[in-house]
Amino acid sequence: MRLVICHLYPDLMNIYGDRGNVIALAKRCAWRGIDVAIKNLGLGDRISPGAYDIFFMGGGQDREQIMVSHDLCETKGESIKREIEEGACALVICGGYQLFGKFYRPAEGKEIPGIGVFDGYTIAGKKRFIGNVVIESCLEGRRTTIVGFENHSGRTYLGKKERPLGKTILGYGNNGEDKTEGAIYLGAVGTYLHGSLLPKNPALADFLIRKALKRKYPGQQIAELDDEIEYLAHEHAIKRAKRTH
């Protein structure tokens, strides 16, 4: 078995350790005997149909988001949306999450268009949301907590029918108002949680791997891993979040 991860704009969208999510996915696949190829795509690169199983994009500043927005809208956006509709999965963090929505409106300057994978939009706020976050989520019927670190001034508001990734237990989440964090559509996950996120949230990592395998190898199950260390890190992150709130 072989999966291909498409790392979008690694030179422009990679803050707060976001690249570690790609490493975590590759490792969890390797431990199961699944071969993984990682392909970096930058400005101007196009997406061939069926070439990628998992898309990943991290966070970036407004300047980088403007550059990436132009490229997404002109060369990659429609292809990514089509691939997700056909079963590919994605993890997009912070600025990447905002650009997978309808638009991001910064405090100054023109509105930055997104590609509309998620039914939501983002508006810059005056207060920056910074700190440890714990959310309660449900992935394929399995209830779990997800932990991470947020650092954003954007306020994301989801459409009435869009499903959030989870409900905030600690932290601000999407907008600090409605107790939602992130968004999930088919196999695409958007979130404000840095960290890296996946090393201490194995349930979310495996959700993405299962989705990717389902498309490429229907009926293929993944082996369970000994995640004692990962969940020790997960529980430590929860305790740290409680101390800081």
C-alpha positions as CSV (number, residue, x, y, z in Angstrom):
1,M,0.0,0.0,0.0
2,R,1.1,3.5,-0.8
3,L,-0.2,6.9,0.1
4,V,0.9,10.3,-1.3
5,I,0.8,13.4,0.9
6,C,0.7,16.7,-0.9
7,H,2.3,19.4,1.3
8,L,1.0,22.7,0.0
9,Y,3.3,25.8,0.1
10,P,5.8,24.4,2.7
11,D,8.0,27.5,2.2
12,L,5.2,30.0,2.8
13,M,2.7,28.3,5.2
14,N,4.7,26.7,8.0
15,I,4.6,28.4,11.4
16,Y,4.5,27.0,15.0
17,G,5.7,23.5,14.0
18,D,3.0,22.8,11.5
19,R,5.4,20.7,9.4
20,G,5.4,18.1,12.2
21,N,1.9,17.0,11.1
22,V,3.3,15.6,7.9
23,I,6.0,13.8,9.7
24,A,3.5,12.3,12.1
25,L,1.3,11.1,9.3
26,A,4.2,9.5,7.5
27,K,5.5,7.8,10.7
28,R,2.1,6.4,11.7
29,C,1.8,5.0,8.2
30,A,5.3,3.5,8.2
31,W,4.6,1.8,11.5
32,R,1.8,0.0,9.8
33,G,3.8,-1.0,6.7
34,I,2.2,1.7,4.5
35,D,4.6,3.4,2.1
36,V,4.3,7.2,2.0
37,A,5.6,9.7,-0.5
38,I,5.6,13.4,0.4
39,K,5.3,15.9,-2.5
40,N,5.9,19.6,-1.9
41,L,3.8,21.9,-4.1
42,G,4.5,25.6,-4.4
43,L,3.3,28.6,-6.4
44,G,2.4,27.7,-9.9
45,D,2.4,23.9,-9.5
46,R,-0.7,22.2,-10.7
47,I,-2.6,19.1,-9.2
48,S,-3.0,16.1,-11.4
49,P,-6.3,14.1,-10.8
50,G,-5.9,11.3,-8.4
51,A,-2.3,12.0,-7.7
52,Y,-2.6,12.8,-4.0
53,D,-4.4,11.1,-1.1
54,I,-3.8,13.6,1.7
55,F,-3.5,17.4,1.4
56,F,-1.8,19.4,4.1
57,M,-1.3,23.2,4.5
58,G,-0.1,25.0,7.6
59,G,-0.4,28.6,8.8
60,G,1.1,31.8,7.6
61,Q,1.0,35.6,7.9
62,D,-1.3,37.9,5.9
63,R,1.4,38.6,3.3
64,E,1.9,34.9,2.6
65,Q,-1.8,34.3,2.6
66,I,-2.3,36.8,-0.2
67,M,0.2,35.1,-2.3
68,V,-1.2,31.7,-1.6
69,S,-4.8,32.9,-2.2
70,H,-3.9,34.1,-5.7
71,D,-2.3,30.7,-6.5
72,L,-5.1,28.6,-5.0
73,C,-7.8,30.5,-6.9
74,E,-5.9,30.4,-10.2
75,T,-4.3,27.0,-10.3
76,K,-5.2,24.6,-7.5
77,G,-8.5,25.4,-5.8
78,E,-11.0,23.7,-8.1
79,S,-8.7,20.6,-8.3
80,I,-8.5,20.4,-4.5
81,K,-12.2,20.7,-4.1
82,R,-12.8,18.0,-6.7
83,E,-10.3,15.6,-5.1
84,I,-12.0,16.1,-1.6
85,E,-15.4,15.4,-3.1
86,E,-14.0,12.2,-4.6
87,G,-12.6,11.0,-1.3
88,A,-9.2,12.6,-0.7
89,C,-8.6,14.1,2.7
90,A,-7.0,17.2,4.0
91,L,-5.7,18.9,7.1
92,V,-5.3,22.6,7.0
93,I,-4.1,24.8,9.9
94,C,-4.9,28.4,10.9
95,G,-4.1,30.4,7.7
96,G,-4.6,27.3,5.6
97,Y,-8.0,26.8,7.3
98,Q,-9.0,30.4,6.6
99,L,-8.1,30.0,2.9
100,F,-10.2,26.8,2.6
101,G,-13.2,28.9,3.7
102,K,-14.9,31.5,1.5
103,F,-12.8,34.5,2.4
104,Y,-10.6,36.2,5.0
105,R,-11.1,39.9,5.7
106,P,-7.9,41.4,7.2
107,A,-7.9,44.4,9.5
108,E,-6.4,46.4,6.6
109,G,-6.4,45.8,2.9
110,K,-8.5,43.9,0.5
111,E,-10.6,40.8,1.3
112,I,-8.6,37.6,0.6
113,P,-10.6,35.0,-1.3
114,G,-10.7,31.4,-0.3
115,I,-11.6,28.3,-2.2
116,G,-14.8,27.4,-0.3
117,V,-14.1,23.8,0.8
118,F,-15.7,24.9,4.1
119,D,-18.9,26.9,4.4
120,G,-17.4,29.6,6.5
121,Y,-15.6,33.0,6.5
122,T,-13.0,34.8,8.6
123,I,-12.8,38.4,9.8
124,A,-9.8,39.9,11.6
125,G,-10.5,40.8,15.2
126,K,-8.8,43.3,17.5
127,K,-7.8,40.8,20.2
128,R,-5.4,38.0,19.5
129,F,-6.5,34.5,20.7
130,I,-3.5,32.8,22.2
131,G,-3.2,29.8,24.4
132,N,-3.7,26.1,24.9
133,V,-7.0,24.6,23.7
134,V,-9.0,21.4,24.4
135,I,-12.0,20.5,22.3
136,E,-14.5,17.7,22.4
137,S,-14.9,16.0,19.0
138,C,-16.6,13.0,17.3
139,L,-14.7,11.3,14.5
140,E,-16.6,8.6,12.7
141,G,-18.8,8.0,15.7
142,R,-15.8,7.9,18.1
143,R,-15.9,10.6,20.8
144,T,-12.5,12.0,21.6
145,T,-10.7,15.1,22.9
146,I,-8.3,17.1,20.7
147,V,-5.6,19.3,22.2
148,G,-3.5,22.0,20.6
149,F,-2.2,25.6,20.8
150,E,-4.0,28.6,19.1
151,N,-2.5,31.9,18.1
152,H,-4.8,33.9,15.8
153,S,-6.7,37.2,15.4
154,G,-9.1,35.9,12.8
155,R,-12.7,35.1,13.8
156,T,-14.1,32.3,11.8
157,Y,-17.9,31.9,11.4
158,L,-19.3,28.7,10.0
159,G,-22.5,28.4,8.0
160,K,-25.5,26.8,9.7
161,K,-25.0,23.5,8.0
162,E,-21.2,23.3,8.4
163,R,-20.0,20.9,11.0
164,P,-17.3,22.2,13.4
165,L,-14.4,19.9,14.3
166,G,-15.5,20.1,17.9
167,K,-16.7,22.1,20.8
168,T,-14.3,24.1,22.9
169,I,-13.8,22.9,26.5
170,L,-10.9,25.3,27.1
171,G,-9.7,28.0,24.7
172,Y,-11.3,30.4,22.2
173,G,-11.7,28.3,19.1
174,N,-13.1,29.7,15.9
175,N,-14.3,33.0,17.2
176,G,-14.5,33.1,21.0
177,E,-18.3,33.3,20.9
178,D,-20.1,30.1,19.8
179,K,-17.8,27.5,21.4
180,T,-16.9,25.9,18.0
181,E,-13.4,25.0,16.9
182,G,-12.4,24.1,13.3
183,A,-14.5,22.6,10.6
184,I,-14.9,19.1,9.0
185,Y,-16.3,18.3,5.6
186,L,-16.0,14.8,4.3
187,G,-12.3,14.0,4.8
188,A,-11.2,17.6,5.1
189,V,-10.3,19.0,8.5
190,G,-9.7,22.7,9.2
191,T,-8.5,23.9,12.6
192,Y,-6.7,26.7,14.4
193,L,-4.7,24.3,16.5
194,H,-0.9,24.3,16.1
195,G,1.4,22.2,18.1
196,S,2.2,20.2,16.1
197,L,-1.3,18.9,16.3
198,L,-1.1,15.3,15.2
199,P,1.7,13.8,17.4
200,K,-0.4,14.3,20.5
201,N,-3.8,13.6,18.8
202,P,-3.4,10.1,17.3
203,A,-7.2,9.7,16.9
204,L,-7.2,12.6,14.5
205,A,-4.2,11.4,12.6
206,D,-5.7,7.9,12.2
207,F,-9.0,9.5,11.0
208,L,-7.1,11.0,8.1
209,I,-5.2,7.9,7.3
210,R,-8.4,5.8,7.3
211,K,-10.1,8.3,5.0
212,A,-7.2,8.2,2.6
213,L,-7.1,4.4,2.5
214,K,-10.8,4.2,2.0
215,R,-10.5,6.0,-1.2
216,K,-7.5,4.2,-2.6
217,Y,-7.9,0.7,-1.0
218,P,-11.6,0.2,-0.2
219,G,-12.2,-2.2,2.7
220,Q,-8.6,-1.9,3.9
221,Q,-8.4,-1.6,7.7
222,I,-5.5,-0.1,9.7
223,A,-3.7,-1.9,12.5
224,E,-4.0,-0.5,16.0
225,L,-0.8,1.1,17.4
226,D,0.5,1.3,20.9
227,D,-0.2,4.9,21.6
228,E,0.8,5.0,25.3
229,I,3.4,7.7,24.8
230,E,1.1,9.8,22.5
231,Y,-1.7,9.7,25.0
232,L,0.7,10.6,27.9
233,A,1.5,13.7,25.8
234,H,-2.2,14.3,25.1
235,E,-3.1,14.1,28.8
236,H,-0.2,16.4,29.8
237,A,-1.4,18.9,27.2
238,I,-4.9,18.8,28.9
239,K,-3.4,19.4,32.3
240,R,-1.3,22.2,31.0
241,A,-4.3,23.8,29.4
242,K,-6.3,23.6,32.7
243,R,-3.4,25.4,34.5
244,T,-3.3,28.2,32.0
245,H,-7.1,28.9,31.9
